[in-house]
Amino acid sequence: MKSLSMKNFFGITLALAAIAPGALSAQQEKPWEKIPIPKLHQFKPQEPERIELKNGIVIFLQEDHELPFVSGSVLIPGGSRDEDAARTGMVGLYGQTWRTSGTAKMDGDAMDDLLEAKAAHIETEGGEDSTVLAWDSLKGDADQVFSLAMDLLFHPKFSVEKLALAQQQEATGIVRRNDDESGIADRESSKLVYGANSPYTREPELSTIGAVTVDDLKAWHNRTIHGRLIIAISGDFDAAATEARLRAAFEALPPVVPEPARHDVFAGPTPGVYFIQKSDVNQSNVQIVGLGMDRRNPDLATLSVMNEILGGGFASRLFQKIRTELGLAYEVGGGFGFAYDHPASFRVVALTQSAFTVETTKQALSEIAGLTTRPFTQEELDRAKDNILNSFLFRYDTRDKVLAERVRLDFYGYPANYLETYKAALEKVTVADLNAAAKKYVHPDKLAVLVVGDSAQIKPGLDDLKLGPVHSIDITIPQPKQAPAAEKNQ
Amino acid sequence: MQIRLRTAAFFLGLAAMALYGAQAQDLKSFEQKITTKVLPNGLTLILCERPDAPVFSYTTFIDAGDVNDPSGESGLAHMFEHLAFKGTSQIGTTDYAAEKVALAKVEDANDAYEAEYLKAVGRDENKLAELKKAFLAAQAEAEKFVVPNQFTDVAERNGAEGLNAATGLDDTSYFWSMPENRLELWAWLESGRLSDVVPREFYKERNVVIEERRMRTDSNPEGRLFEQFAATAYVAHNYGRSGIGWPSEVSQINATEAMEFHKKYYVGANIVVAVVGDVKASEAMPMLEKYFSKVPAGPRPEEMTTVEPKQFAEKSVVIREQTQPIYIEGYHRPDYHDPDDSVYDAISDILSNGRVSRLYRSLVRDQQIAAIAEGFSPFPGDKYPGLFVFGAIPLPGHTPAEMRDGIHKQIEKLRTADVSDEELQMYKTRTRADLLRGLADNQGLANDLAEYQTRYGDWRELFQQLDRVDKVTKADIRRVANKVFVASNRTSAEIDTAAPEAAAKAPAAKDGGAQ
């Protein structure tokens, strides 16, 4: 690299310019291409040990002795998409109350005192398709913390007071949910894709969280605890002793009861332009949404490469056009979302000053439509593949990441070598694949456009998009006859 | 790319500032793994060998941030940071010699436009429109030579992960992770942008940054609240100034100013580069030395003379708008060199860390008036005297006044009674464990090594500060609480929810800025 001094450098460039003025496509020397890239050091990620008990419960053990910590988790199938619609938010409340209530032997507050003094943690959380109990501690405290975690798993208490506390926290989130522009846009655009009452997007309301009782939490726990649990331990532990402890705790349980299969229907949005008024902003949040993908889709690798070209990095079409070339947005990007057991959403987002709302929306729509009209080039394909494949090892460069990936694959029933086959498929993607997949999956006429912003500043107005009438969405927060939070405060 | 906002972390319930400590043997094991070298230009290189996987992470830490922006140019450090992604004379251009000429014309056209725009008397609107047209033409001419985003493109194609940068008030950092066989390529890219920046696409990028301000500050209730809070708490020091820049100023920063900032602050003595991962110091150091020696030497920039005068009057900000209520208050405290630095961390830990903390147990669990209640420091920076901030988010039906009273009760308790042995010990134990946990992550470790090397002149302080942590006593906590948490040293800020018609028009309603 030093061979090319600055002086030479200019000399060469000027000479070229003299011969071929205006030959702009021919770039000057690319010194970085002369830098050697040696062979990557050999690397075989350490796979965790997998043990399947006779009752169907699965255990993963991932040893890592670098630091003196041990962490563990129990993943339990069943989440908010499986809860009763009239009690939407129940699983979230369960996730909080489970831990804060503690057990018959030790209440949650006493558990806080004991754990924090050891810089240890046990936490519980409710998610969309699962709930989780997780813990971590210094190595010396690992046995005691494990016992406490098992006590919480098998003998939870669920107290009325802690449920009330969780309901208050949740109510705070509900009454504040329209303060943040991005929060509104993300939430409401998802509702456009899945429907307002879909198990994937329905919102907890003051009335639905107020309807939740301690008995609901107990019933949920007693049902899901019999599911196909996945236990994962990582860190500085002894594998043989830990396996023995886990067998002692889980082997005698009855055979697992699988979570019933879901039969959701995903229709996608009703195309059109939707608008939500927010008067205290000077920037519009524009979201263009449709139905996305299930990871089992056979064209997943091709779509992943297409994502990279559309909105992946600095060189993506959306970024280049809307941010770099036009300076219209700081935040811009998007593409097909992928979920493991249902279609995720397709989403392109751009945040732009109010006056440029229409222009930015048009540009984003044009880039989406361009996937089907502007053929992909070999250069785009090569770049996207380089981007994805050269950073691929960051999916498994730590033992914790390898473990988390294996747990995830096991939970959703994917083969353990999924990453390898996915990588192999990515390597094989061609320009023809991209063009075919765009024709098959990109349907600009099936997308919904949502704008959150201040109509007084959005000039020209959204009518200028010429995509039909603009539908206003009312996001007023429904008030129950009596707010549950106020009720419990003297 | 991003402006660092510690305020956001507060309301996400994350710890505001990580604090560390560890046992002596950890320092010893790190002594074996870490090699440090100060180059003739003053730049410090730190290499930490951690060969678990064939990857490395780096942080380039510049001891300059938006606190160093000249008067009238708030947002400049952050604006420059964006420029550092636009390439150099060797990357991002089809013909640098010609581009250089074209860029000079852009700058002249912008100067002419600005001079007319800023005329207090006799501004000629027709002439202004002409000048604008000329500016846009010059800009379009310069763009003909640009290979857009080539710098980041080369990094991403070579596996860069988590590529980003952050500008705070105190400092600016650049970082990403890469496969280890790209170490030399990275060194070429990074040393290139530190030493050879080109003001490419500057004025479009300025629009991007203004858009970032709209997102983080103007259109965000907490962004608005914290900006007004800091601006009220400080009367003299730049900590009171908007970090991302006041709209009228950030919209008029020009490329010449950005390049002057670079010349002054991006000198070897002001830069630490830390690399952590699968690297061998014996092989890598000579190569890195070759590349990073290109960074200009230059004198270390002079220290700031402004010292915030002692506050003697309580101040408050009340924002009446449609969003939900929030309450915050802050007290001036000394900078991180103060012998009591760890005492402030102990107070923060005891008041705010987890469900055992005093503010959680009093305001959230027992009184049931708040969803979140915390105290943390320093805000908005740590290099100069900052604030110790308390904040709470009321439950529905509760008010900022109740948050204030609840917080004051806890402060009074700190002033009048010792904390318990258990509370103090918990702080020390958790601090130790947090340090150890942080060592597992290449990127986190690179950030810490670079920051501690810059702030203390020695990365070892990351471990050695445990001594100070261990020395904190109950009496220290009471003494500091009595010294700092007094009404005359207080600034408070709150959002009072107002009905739509009564709400003041937020600044967002009227877009500031020149263009």
Contacts between the chains, C-beta under 8 A, distances in Angstrom:
chain1	res1	chain2	res2	distance
A	1	B	188	6.2
A	2	B	290	7.3
A	9	B	89	8.0
A	9	B	90	7.3
A	10	B	96	7.7
A	10	B	97	5.6
A	13	B	95	5.8
A	13	B	96	6.5
A	13	B	97	5.2
A	14	B	97	5.5
A	16	B	95	7.7
A	17	B	95	5.9
A	17	B	97	6.9
A	17	B	98	6.2
A	24	B	94	5.0
A	24	B	95	7.2
A	24	B	144	5.9
A	24	B	145	7.0
A	25	B	94	7.5
A	26	B	94	7.2
A	27	B	93	7.7
A	27	B	94	4.9
A	27	B	147	6.2
A	28	B	90	7.8
A	28	B	93	6.7
A	28	B	94	6.4
A	28	B	95	6.0
A	28	B	96	6.7
A	29	B	90	7.6
A	30	B	91	7.7
A	31	B	90	5.6
A	31	B	91	7.9
A	31	B	188	7.3
A	32	B	91	6.6
A	32	B	154	5.7
A	32	B	185	6.1
A	32	B	188	5.7
A	32	B	189	7.1
A	35	B	184	5.3
A	35	B	185	4.9
A	35	B	188	5.7
A	36	B	184	6.9
A	37	B	158	7.7
A	37	B	181	5.3
A	37	B	182	6.4
A	37	B	185	6.7
A	38	B	181	4.8
A	39	B	181	6.7
A	40	B	54	5.2
A	40	B	179	5.7
A	40	B	180	6.9
A	40	B	181	4.8
A	41	B	51	7.7
A	41	B	54	4.1
A	41	B	180	6.0
A	41	B	181	7.5
A	41	B	278	6.1
A	42	B	54	7.8
A	43	B	53	5.9
A	43	B	54	4.8
A	45	B	53	7.5
A	66	B	52	7.4
A	66	B	440	6.9
A	67	B	436	5.7
A	67	B	437	7.3
A	67	B	439	6.5
A	67	B	440	5.8
A	68	B	436	7.1
A	69	B	436	7.2
A	69	B	437	6.8
A	100	B	355	7.2
A	108	B	355	7.9
A	109	B	355	7.6
A	109	B	365	7.9
A	112	B	354	6.9
A	112	B	355	4.6
A	112	B	356	4.9
A	113	B	356	5.9
A	113	B	422	7.9
A	116	B	353	7.6
A	116	B	354	5.5
A	116	B	355	7.9
A	116	B	356	4.5
A	116	B	426	5.7
A	116	B	430	7.1
A	117	B	422	6.5
A	117	B	425	7.1
A	117	B	426	5.3
A	117	B	429	6.7
A	118	B	429	6.9
A	119	B	429	5.0
A	119	B	430	4.5
A	119	B	432	7.3
A	119	B	433	3.5
A	119	B	434	7.4
A	138	B	433	6.3
A	165	B	364	7.5
A	165	B	365	6.7
A	165	B	368	7.2
A	168	B	368	6.4
A	168	B	371	7.0
A	168	B	395	5.1
A	168	B	396	7.9
A	169	B	371	5.3
A	171	B	395	7.1
A	171	B	396	5.4
A	172	B	371	3.9
A	172	B	393	6.7
A	172	B	394	7.9
A	172	B	395	5.5
A	172	B	396	6.2
A	173	B	371	7.8
A	175	B	324	6.1
A	175	B	396	4.9
A	176	B	323	7.8
A	176	B	324	4.6
A	176	B	393	7.9
A	179	B	221	5.4
A	179	B	323	4.3
A	179	B	324	5.6
A	180	B	220	7.0
A	180	B	221	7.5
A	181	B	219	5.5
A	181	B	220	7.5
A	279	B	322	7.5
A	279	B	500	7.6
A	279	B	509	7.2
A	280	B	219	7.4
A	280	B	221	7.5
A	280	B	321	6.1
A	280	B	322	6.4
A	280	B	323	7.1
A	280	B	503	7.8
A	280	B	506	4.3
A	280	B	508	5.6
A	280	B	509	7.3
A	281	B	214	7.8
A	281	B	218	7.2
A	281	B	219	3.7
A	281	B	508	5.3
A	282	B	214	5.3
A	282	B	218	5.0
A	282	B	219	6.0
A	282	B	508	4.0
A	282	B	509	7.2
A	282	B	511	5.1
A	283	B	211	6.9
A	283	B	214	3.9
A	283	B	215	5.9
A	283	B	218	7.0
A	283	B	219	4.7
A	283	B	508	7.9
A	313	B	152	7.1
A	313	B	153	7.7
A	313	B	156	4.8
A	314	B	85	7.6
A	314	B	149	4.2
A	314	B	152	3.8
A	314	B	153	6.1
A	314	B	156	6.5
A	315	B	148	7.9
A	315	B	149	5.3
A	315	B	152	7.3
A	315	B	153	4.4
A	315	B	156	6.9
A	319	B	149	7.4
A	320	B	148	5.7
A	320	B	149	6.5
A	323	B	208	5.8
A	324	B	148	5.0
A	324	B	149	5.9
A	324	B	201	6.9
A	324	B	204	7.1
A	325	B	148	7.0
A	325	B	204	7.6
A	326	B	204	7.5
A	327	B	203	7.9
A	327	B	204	3.7
A	327	B	205	7.0
A	327	B	206	7.7
A	327	B	207	3.6
A	327	B	208	5.5
A	327	B	211	7.9
A	328	B	207	7.5
A	328	B	211	7.4
A	329	B	208	7.2
A	329	B	211	5.6
A	330	B	208	5.1
A	330	B	209	7.2
A	330	B	211	4.1
A	330	B	212	4.0
A	330	B	215	6.0
A	331	B	211	7.8
A	331	B	212	8.0
A	331	B	215	6.4
A	351	B	211	6.7
A	351	B	214	7.6
A	351	B	215	5.3
A	352	B	211	6.5
A	353	B	210	7.7
A	353	B	211	6.3
A	353	B	214	5.9
A	353	B	511	6.8
A	354	B	511	7.6
A	355	B	511	7.8
A	383	B	153	7.0
A	383	B	157	6.0
A	386	B	156	7.7
A	386	B	157	3.9
A	386	B	158	7.4
A	386	B	159	8.0
A	387	B	156	4.9
A	387	B	157	5.9
A	390	B	157	6.6
A	390	B	158	5.7
A	390	B	159	3.2
A	390	B	179	6.5
A	391	B	156	7.7
A	391	B	159	4.3
A	391	B	160	6.9
A	391	B	161	4.6
A	391	B	179	7.9
A	393	B	53	7.1
A	393	B	54	7.1
A	393	B	55	6.6
A	393	B	159	7.7
A	393	B	179	6.4
A	394	B	55	6.9
A	394	B	159	7.8
A	394	B	161	4.4
A	394	B	177	6.5
A	397	B	52	7.9
A	397	B	53	4.0
A	397	B	55	5.0
A	398	B	52	7.4
A	398	B	53	6.9
A	398	B	440	7.6
A	454	B	508	7.7
A	454	B	509	7.3
A	456	B	509	7.7
A	457	B	509	7.6
A	457	B	511	7.5
A	483	B	396	6.2
A	483	B	397	7.1
A	485	B	395	5.7
A	485	B	396	5.1
A	485	B	397	6.6
A	486	B	396	6.9
A	486	B	397	4.9
A	488	B	368	7.5
A	489	B	368	6.1
A	489	B	395	7.8
A	489	B	397	7.0
